[in-house]
Amino acid sequence: MATQAVAKQRATRPDFAASPGITIKLVPDISWQAVTRPRMLKALEQGLDGYIEGLQLAIVQDCSALITKQLVLWFGDGLGEIDSRLLKKLANSASTPGETANLRTVDYVTQLPRWSAISKNAKLLASLKFHMGRKGEDTYPCQIRIAISTTKKCTNCKKPIPASYLYVSEDLSEDDGSISNWHSECWIAHWLRGLLKEHRSAKGAMDKQSRSVRAVLKGNSKSASGQGKTKQGEDLKSKSDYESWLKSLFENWKESTKVNPDFTNLYEKNFLEYAEQIADFHLTGKLSQSRAAHRLSKHLNISHVESVMEKFLEMPSKVLEYTGLKDPSANKQGNDSHGKDKANSSNSLQIYKCSPRVYNDSREVGAHLVAGNSVLMNLTEASEEDRKRIIDFASGLTFAQGGTIERVTSGIFLLTPPNVLIEESIS
């Protein structure tokens, strides 16, 4: 069942690809002594597109899935096949704060399939209150009514509700003594935005971090060419050098910025947190999932964090890189020639690819792992019950061995012994 192969230095092996966008390769150890300031500055700039924007895109993709599920619950399977471009626009607007984004969400709701018929169907709109009931209530306190005149205004868009138009009247007298009236599309948009409140917070936080980093880097653009107060010619020889250099970048920006001093601490926190994440990736090839997940967890519950991270790692630009544990005193310059010698030596990484279908097949997986080899395990052909049992077995075994188990993509996992590091990066 298993096929043996050796991962060569910087060589992509199609037979190991878990999907067309995922490759596996062995990368050399890179020490701080090989990093110049301009090189690190470039890494910080590139990470904005790969890391921050990648996470934001994953958040939007998760929003798309939640919106589709909610619309199907409300209006039936006919709303499950929305044009992908419209769904992306709807998810983007609903996960973006601000009144302009709110109005865009309303506009995209009116473009949903069958919306014209839905907005005129009093029975269907009235049935939504059974899906929107608050905790401890069977239904949501609202009524579907027909406007007799244009005297009523929509709570959301503040525009008059046309005569003979079906609208939603919410009785919130028990909460604040008010009754709210809504255009049906404004009501649906309001609920969708409420559904994505956490995602909107997470996406907004990533956007603020991006703006902070861009501002600091732009304020040091002259330094990249050797000008300005933060000289770029010397190598960064340690993490402390890197941290001192980051401080100098921030101080240089701080002296020249017109940003309100009350917000500079936030800029600094966002910049330094991001810079530490990018340094991990640039120096080791490893993008810390735990740090990214921790940042998301400040806004999203754990199930949404896992879903967003899964979508982030499944993006077609992801590359899985492997670095065997090495003598820290070796390869001080981190050059490719040394890496090739390392990869071609007897210590080359052994990877076994297998596709267990039933629980009994997991014995072979365990045998390879115990023997000190990595295993690329494809469970897409296993039943849901066997898949869970195999994953439980593999997780327990890797934990006992001191190794790791990582999800590559849906249904595909990497098991590695303790002498191997799994490196994840953005190509």
N, C-alpha and C positions, 0 to 999 in steps of 0.2 A: 504493500500500500504506500509506503513511504519512498520517496526518491531522494538520494543524497546529492548535495551540491556544495561547492565552495564559493563563498562570496569574494570576488576579486576586487582589488583596489580600484575604486571609482568606476567600476564596470556595472552597467545596468543589466540585470538578468531578467528577460521577459517572463521566463517560466516561474519566477518568484512573484510576479506582479499580482497583487490582490485585486486590482482594478486597473483600467488603462492609465489612470493618473497617479498610480503609486509605484515607486521603484525602491529597490533595496540595494544599498551599497555600504562598503566599509570605508570609513573616513579616518584620516590621520589625527593624532592628538595635536592640538594647537596650543602652544604656551603663550602666556602674556608677552614674552620677549619677542614674539613674532609680530606683534600688533603695533602699528603706527597710529598716531592720532587721526590723520586723514582717513585711514582705512576704517577706524571705529566710527568716525563721524558719518561716513557713507553708510555704514551698517545701521546707524540710528535713523538715517533718512529713509533707507529702504524698508525698514521695519514698520514704518507708518502704514505703507500700503499692504504689506504682507500680514502683519500681526493685527494691528488695530482694525483696519478696514475688513480684514478677513473675519474677525470676531463679530463685527457689526453685520456683515453679510450673513453669518451663521444665525445671528439673532433674528434677522428679517426672515430667513428661511423657516425658523421655528415658528415665527408669527404666522407665516403662510399656512403652515400645517394646522395651527390652532384655529385660524379663521375658517379654513375649509371644513374642519370638524364641526365648528359651531354653526356654520351656515347649513350644513347637511342636517344637523339636529333640528334647526328651526324650520327649514323649508323643504327638506327632502333631498334625495340623491341628485336631483337635477342641478343643485348648487355645488355638487362635488367635482364638476368638470369645468372649472372657470378657466378662461384664457390665462396662460401663465404670465403674460405681461400685465394684465389687469390685476391678477392676484398679487404680483410683486409690488405694483403701485399701491394697492390697497394696504398690504402689509407694511410697506415703507411709511405711508402716511399715518397709519394707525399707531405705529411705533415711534412716531416723531412728535415731540411736544410742541405746543403753540397753537394759536387760533388758526393760522393759515393752514397748518397740517390738518387740523380738525375739519375745516371746510373742504379740503381735498378728499378727506375720507368720505364725507357726505357725497361728494360728486362721484366718487368711484362706486359707492353703494348703488347709486342710480344706474350704473352701467352693468350691474350684475345680470346674469341671464334671468329672464322672466320677471325682472323687477317691476315693469309696468303692470303686469298682471298681479303680482304679489301686493303692490301698494294699493290695489283696488279691491283686494280680497279681505273683507272685514273678518270673516270667520278664521282665515289663516293668521292674520295679524293678532286676533284675540287669543289664539291658541298659544302664542309666544309667552303669555304671562305664566303658563304652567312650567315653562322651562327657565323662567327668570326669578322664580320664587326665592326669597331670602331665607337664611337659616331659620328653621322653626316655622316657616310658612309654606303652605301648599301652592299658593299662587302669588304673583306680583300685583300690587294694588294699582291696576290701570284699567282703562276702558277704551274701546275703539269707537269713535264718534264721527259724525258727519258735521262739518262746519256749516252753520247756517248763514253766517256773514263773514266779513274779513276783519272783525274786531279783535280776534285772538292772534297773538304773536307766538312764534316758536321760541321755546326756552333756549334752544341751542343757537340758531342762526339769527334770531331776533326779527325775522321777516314775517309778514302777515301770513296766516294760513288761509288759502283761497276758499271761497264759498264752494260748497258741495264736495269738499276734499275730505277724505278719510284721515283723521289725525288721532294721535294717542294722547289721552288725558291721564296723567299720573296723580293719584291722590296721596300726597305725602303729609297730610294733616297731622298724622301721629308723630312724624319726625320734626317738622318745623312749621306745621300749620299752613302749608302751601299746596297749591294744585298747579302742576306743570303741564303745558301743552306742547306737543312735538309734531313736526312733520314726520312721517313714518321713516323716511330715509335718515333724518337727523337722529331719531330714536335708535335705529339699528347701528348707526355710526357711533353713537354715544356708548352703546353696550359693547361694541367691538373694541373701542378704545379702553373701556374699563377692563375688559378681558386681558388686554396687553399692557396694563399699567406697569407691571414689574419689568417687562421687556423694554418699555419706553424709558424707564429709569436706567436700566443697564446700558442701553444704546446711547442715551444721553451722556452717561458718565464716560463711556469710551470716546465720545465725540469731544468732551471737555478735555480729556487727556490728550487727544490728538492735537487740539488747538494749543494746549500748553507746550507740547513738545515742538510743534512747528514754530511757535513763537520764539522759543529759546534757540533752536537751530538757526532760524532766520537771523536772529540777533547776533549769531556768531559766524555768519556766512563769509566774512572777510578772513576769519581765522583759518578757514579751510585752505586758503592759499598762502598762509604764513604771515598774514597781516593781523593787526589788532593785538590786544593784550594777552590773549591765550595762544601762545606759540604752539605750532602743530608739528614741528620737526622731530621731536624726540619720541622714542618708542615708549609704550606703556609696559613697564616691566613687572607690574604686580597689580593686584586688585586695588590696593591702596592708592597706587598711581592713578588708576582709572577713576576712583572715587574723588580724588583731589582734582583731577582734570574736569570731571563733571561739575564739581563745585565752582571751578573757575569759569566754565561755560555759563553757568547760571548767574554768577555774580556779574559777569560781563554783560549779560542780557539785562539784568536788574538795573545796572547803572544807566543803561541807555533807553529803558522802556518807559512808556507813559501809562502803563497799567496801574490801576489803583493799588497802592501799597497794601491795602487790606486783603488783596487777593494773591499777593506774591507767594505766600506760604503754600497755597493750594497749587500754584504753578510749579513750585519746587517739588512738592510731594508727588505730583503727577509725573513730572519729568524724571525724577530719580527712580521711581518705581518702574517706569517703562525702561529706562536705561539699564537697570539691573537685569531685567528680563531679556533684553536684546543682547547684552554681554554674554549671558549664559548660552544663547543660541550661537552667537558669532564665534565664541571661543571653543565651544565643545560640539557644536552641531545639534545641541539639545534644546528644544523649546519646552520650557517647564509647563506641563499641563496643570500641575497643582497650583501654580501661581495664577495662571489664567482663570482656572476654575474658582480660586479663592476670590479674585476680583469680581467675577460674575456673581458669586454667592452673596455679596453685599447687597444685591438687588433682586436676585432670582431665588426661588426655592430650589431644593436639591434636584428635583426631577427635571426642572427646566434647565438647570446648569448642565446636567448630564446630556440632555437632548441637544443643547447648543454646542457643547464640546464635541459631541458625536458628529454633528453636521460640519463643524469647523475642520475636524480631522478627515472627513470624507470629501472635502473639496479637491478637485482634480489636480491642484498644484502641489499637493503634499508629497514629501519624499521621506521615506524612513531610512535612516542611516544607522549603521552599527559601528561601534567603537569598542574593541576588546580592551580590557584593563591593561594598562601599560606601566612600566617603571617610570615614575614621575621624573627621574633624573635623565631619562632618555628623550631623544627627539626634541631638544631644547629649541630648535629652529622651526620645528613643525613643517619641514619641507615634504613635497610629494614623493621624492625619490626614496626617502627613508620609509614613507608609508607604503610604497610598492614593495620594498624588500620585506616589510613586516607582513604584508598581505600574502606574499608568495612563500613565506616561511612555513614550517611545519605547524605553526600556531594559527594558520588561517581558520577563519570562522566556518564551522560546519553547520549547515542549515538543512533540516529535513522537512519536506512538504508532505502533508498527509490530509486525508479527508475522511475522518471517522464518521460512520453513519449510525452506529448503535453504541451503547455504553461499553460493551465488551472490547470495542476497538480502541478504547482509551488506554488499554494496557500497553500498546505499542508506543503511544505518546509518552507514557510514563517511563518506559524503558529507555527511550532516546534522551529524555531530559535527565534522568538519573546518571546516564553515561556521560553527561557534560555537554550535550549538544543542544542547539536551539531548534525549536519546532514551529513551523508555520502551519497552523491548524485551521482547516476550512470546514466549517460546520453547516454550510448552506444546504447540504443534502440530508442532514439529520432531522428527525422529527423534533418538535418543540420540547417534548418531555426528555428525549435523549440528549438534546442540546444542553438543557439545563443541568442534567446529571454529569455530562462530560465537562462542562465549564466548572461545576462545583469540584469535581475530582482534580482538574488541572489547576484550579486556584489553590486548593489545599496542598497539592504536591509542590507547586512552585514556592508557596509560602514556607513549607517545611524545608525546602532545599535552599532557601534564601535567595531565590531567583525572582523573576517578575513575569506577569502576564499582562499583555496590552492588547486592546482592541485595535485592529488595523482598519477594518471597515465592517459593515454589517455582516455578522456571521463568520468573520475571519479574525483569528487571534494569534499573537506571537508569544511563545513561551521561551524564556531564556534562563540559563543557569546563572549562578551568582558571579561568574567570571566574565559576563557579557553585559554591556550597557546598551539600552535601547535609546537611540537618538532620533528625535523627531524634529523636522525643520520645514521651512517654507522655501520652495525653490524659486 
